[in-house]
Amino acid sequence: MGERFFGAIAEAYKAWNAELVGFLNRQLKRSPDAAQDLAQETFARWLAASRGAEPPEKPRAYLYEIARNLLRDHWRREAVRDEHMVASLDDQAYAPPPGSLATAAGWQPDARADANQRLRLLQAAIDDMPPRQREAFLLYRYDELRCEDIAARMGISVRAVEKHLQLALAHCKRRVHGESS
């Protein structure tokens, strides 16, 4: 990676880190620690995604795009945790949302525990994916984008998106079913 690239990141950090942290803090409903973490992750993702590429023409817009993607990932993880959190397995007042794995499990404590365990394994599998694979998977699964749209957004070919999705699905299946990689 060239000095020009590192210089662009350093300049972007000086110019927009405080602004980015403020944006993330507002989006996260005043959670300064999480905002700092996501801002740092934003710059780390930019650095990791570069691989010798030229700095983007609009670095501020690029940073905010990365930050919005990280926010979306954060909110998805939070939604999964919130939706399937069971305070106590013997809590008879618990009513899982229609169509959730906990509903399909029949409301029996052991079935709910099994469903929640599978969800934790699935979340861990998603978290362990390589960044580009995870991005393609989340755009496909949660944003419900077509492969063509994902390819355009990520700047890769449709075939590369399909490959990322195949690998992601196989990875999730292995992790949830306890198979080794």
Buried (B, 14 or more C-beta within 10 A) or exposed (E): EEEEBEEBBEEBBEEBBEEBBEBBBEBBEEBEEBBBBBBBBBBEBBEEBBEEEEBBEEBEEBBBBBBBBBBBBBBBEEEBEEEBEBEEEEEEEBEBEEEBBBBEBEEEBEBBBBBBEBBBBBBEBBEEBEEBBBBBBBBBBBEEBEBEBBBEBBEBEBEBBBBBBEBBEEBBEEBBEEEEE
